[in-house]
Amino acid sequence: MKLNLKRPIIFFDLETTGTDTTTDRIVEISMVKISPDGEKTIKTRRINPEMPIPAEATAVHHITDEDVKECPTFRQIAKSLKAFMEGCDFGGFNSNRFDLPVLVEEFLRAEVDVDFRKPRYIDVQNIFHKKEERTLSAAYRFYCGKNLEDAHSAEADTLATYEVLLGQLERYDDLENDVEFLSKYSTRNQTADFAGRIGYNEQGEEIFTFGKYKGCSVAEIFTKEPSYYDWMMKGDFPQYTKKIITEIMLRNRKF
């Protein structure tokens, strides 16, 4: 099976210093770019996270401080990575909830502006969970009939994710071989930010999804209680969430 593409799609996977999408850093990134004609380009790189890699993280991906001490930092590769990603959609396994938010935060730290609103995102895990409720290794075995060697290696996981999606398209007649359909199908809830702190109501207005103002309009709360915006900006929220609420605040001030 060949994935029906109108523009390139990048399947990607990250190995990180931990599971906190706000503070943890990338230690390895692998991207597999699939062109509409089926051409495959693979780029895998280890990255110096500029912080110690905890033993618990090393136990999962087997990458140590020694392994990355001579590697470039994310800031050093950010511009070339942006160029590689330009004009692409994205796919991954649990990527909407983890890999994508981490990647967005890294670009913000590096002060490289990437518009993450234009691409469409296919989360293969969400498709899998709607159909079978398994892990990536089980998904690979189930859809591809093979055991996943080198699990938790970014490149192995990335290639497996791409193969799993092709296997899902082969297996399920109700899945359309179309990136826009797959993006919508594999998205759990539409949110304004990747961390899911800002959602939308039925009218398409941004609302809080947490705290004392859960379900309330962000613009209205910031108008009535500007200090809530200040509290969020000073709080331990992802940089991308802060970027979104700042846009809402500035947009609201125009009226």
C-alpha positions in Angstrom: 0.0 0.0 0.0 1.1 3.6 -0.8 0.0 6.5 1.4 -2.1 8.9 -0.6 -0.4 12.2 -0.2 -0.9 15.7 -1.6 2.2 17.0 0.1 5.1 15.4 2.1 4.4 13.9 5.5 7.0 13.4 8.2 6.7 10.6 10.7 8.8 11.4 13.7 9.8 10.2 17.2 11.7 11.7 20.1 13.8 10.3 22.9 13.9 12.7 25.8 15.2 13.4 29.2 11.8 12.6 30.7 8.0 12.8 30.2 7.3 16.5 31.2 6.4 18.2 27.9 7.2 21.6 29.4 10.7 21.1 30.9 12.2 17.9 29.5 14.5 18.0 26.5 15.2 16.0 23.3 18.2 13.7 23.3 17.4 12.0 19.9 15.1 12.9 17.1 14.3 10.8 14.0 12.2 12.0 11.1 11.1 9.9 8.1 9.9 12.2 5.3 7.6 10.5 2.7 7.1 12.4 -0.5 3.9 12.1 -2.6 5.8 10.0 -5.1 6.8 7.6 -2.3 10.4 8.7 -1.9 11.6 8.2 1.7 14.2 10.4 3.4 15.4 9.5 6.9 17.1 11.9 9.2 18.2 10.7 12.7 20.2 12.8 15.1 21.3 12.8 18.7 21.1 16.1 20.6 22.8 17.5 23.6 19.9 18.4 25.9 22.0 20.8 27.9 20.9 19.0 31.1 21.8 15.7 32.7 19.9 12.6 31.4 18.2 10.9 34.4 19.0 7.3 34.9 15.3 6.4 34.5 15.3 7.9 31.0 18.5 6.2 30.0 17.0 2.9 31.2 14.3 3.3 28.5 16.3 4.6 25.5 19.9 3.6 26.5 21.2 7.1 25.7 23.7 8.5 28.3 25.3 11.9 29.0 28.5 10.5 27.5 26.7 9.6 24.2 25.5 13.2 23.6 28.2 15.3 25.1 29.7 16.1 21.7 26.4 16.4 19.9 24.9 19.7 18.8 22.2 21.4 20.9 18.7 21.8 19.6 19.4 25.5 19.0 22.2 24.7 16.7 20.1 22.5 14.4 16.8 24.3 14.8 17.0 26.3 11.5 18.0 23.3 9.4 15.3 21.2 11.0 12.7 23.9 10.2 13.8 23.9 6.6 13.5 20.0 6.4 10.0 20.3 7.9 8.7 23.1 5.7 5.5 22.3 3.9 5.0 18.9 5.5 2.2 17.2 7.5 3.2 15.1 10.5 2.6 11.6 11.8 3.6 9.8 15.0 2.7 7.4 17.8 1.3 9.3 20.7 2.8 12.3 19.0 -0.1 14.7 19.5 0.1 14.3 23.3 3.9 14.1 23.8 6.3 14.4 20.9 4.7 17.4 19.2 4.4 19.5 22.4 8.0 18.7 23.3 9.2 19.7 19.8 7.2 22.9 19.8 8.7 23.9 23.2 12.2 23.2 21.8 11.7 25.5 18.8 10.4 28.2 21.1 13.4 27.9 23.4 15.7 28.2 20.3 13.7 31.3 19.2 13.0 29.8 15.8 9.5 30.6 14.6 7.7 27.6 13.2 4.0 27.8 12.3 2.6 24.5 13.7 -1.0 25.5 12.8 -0.8 24.8 9.1 0.2 21.1 9.1 -2.2 18.2 9.7 -1.3 15.7 12.3 -1.9 11.9 12.3 -1.5 10.2 15.6 -1.3 6.5 14.8 -1.7 5.6 18.4 -5.1 7.2 18.5 -6.2 5.2 15.5 -4.8 2.0 17.1 -6.5 2.7 20.5 -9.8 3.3 18.8 -9.4 -0.1 17.0 -7.3 -2.4 19.2 -6.0 -0.7 22.5 -2.3 -1.8 22.3 1.3 -0.5 22.5 3.5 0.3 19.5 5.3 -3.1 19.7 2.0 -4.9 19.8 0.7 -2.7 17.0 3.7 -3.5 14.9 3.2 -7.2 15.5 -0.5 -7.0 14.9 -0.5 -5.0 11.7 2.8 -5.8 10.2 3.4 -9.4 11.5 6.9 -8.6 12.7 8.6 -8.1 16.1 9.8 -4.6 16.7 13.6 -4.8 17.2 15.4 -1.9 19.0 12.2 -0.6 20.5 12.7 2.9 22.0 15.3 3.7 19.4 13.9 6.8 17.8 14.5 5.6 14.2 13.1 2.1 14.8 10.0 3.5 16.4 9.5 6.1 13.7 9.8 3.6 10.8 7.5 1.2 12.7 4.9 3.9 13.1 4.9 4.6 9.4 4.5 0.9 8.6 1.7 0.5 11.2 -0.3 3.3 9.6 0.0 1.5 6.2 -1.1 -1.7 7.9 -4.1 0.1 9.5 -5.2 1.4 6.0 -4.9 -2.1 4.6 -7.0 -3.6 7.5 -9.8 -1.1 8.0 -12.1 -0.3 5.1 -13.6 2.7 6.9 -10.2 4.5 7.1 -9.7 6.7 4.1 -6.2 7.0 2.5 -6.3 10.7 2.9 -4.2 12.8 5.3 -6.9 15.3 6.2 -9.3 12.4 7.1 -6.7 10.6 9.1 -5.7 13.8 10.9 -9.3 14.4 12.0 -9.8 10.7 12.9 -6.7 10.5 15.0 -7.3 13.7 16.9 -9.1 13.2 20.2 -10.2 16.8 21.0 -9.4 20.0 19.1 -7.4 22.4 21.2 -5.8 25.8 20.6 -2.5 24.7 22.2 -0.8 21.4 22.1 -0.9 20.9 25.9 -4.7 21.0 25.8 -5.1 23.8 28.3 -7.0 26.0 25.9 -9.9 24.3 24.0 -12.9 25.5 22.0 -16.6 25.7 22.7 -19.4 25.0 20.2 -19.1 28.6 18.8 -15.4 28.1 18.1 -14.3 30.5 20.9 -11.2 29.6 23.0 -12.1 28.3 26.5 -10.1 27.1 29.5 -10.0 23.4 29.9 -8.7 23.4 33.5 -9.0 25.2 36.8 -11.7 27.5 38.3 -12.6 28.9 34.9 -12.9 25.6 33.1 -15.3 26.0 30.2 -15.2 29.8 30.4 -14.2 32.1 27.5 -10.5 33.0 27.7 -11.1 36.4 26.2 -13.9 37.2 28.7 -11.9 36.1 31.7 -8.9 38.1 30.6 -11.1 41.2 30.2 -12.7 40.8 33.6 -9.6 39.5 35.4 -6.4 40.6 33.7 -4.4 39.2 36.6 -5.3 35.7 35.5 -3.3 36.2 32.3 -0.4 37.5 34.4 -0.7 34.4 36.6 -0.5 32.1 33.7 2.4 33.9 32.1 4.4 33.6 35.3 3.2 30.0 35.9 4.7 26.7 34.9 2.8 26.5 31.6 4.3 25.5 28.2 5.7 28.3 26.2 3.3 27.5 23.4 0.3 27.8 25.7 1.7 31.2 26.8 2.1 32.2 23.1 -1.6 31.3 22.4 -3.0 33.2 25.4 -0.9 36.2 24.5 -2.4 36.2 21.0 -5.9 36.0 22.6 -5.1 38.9 24.9 -3.7 41.1 22.1 -6.6 40.3 19.8 -9.0 41.2 22.5 -7.4 44.5 23.1 -8.2 45.6 19.6 -11.9 45.9 20.3 
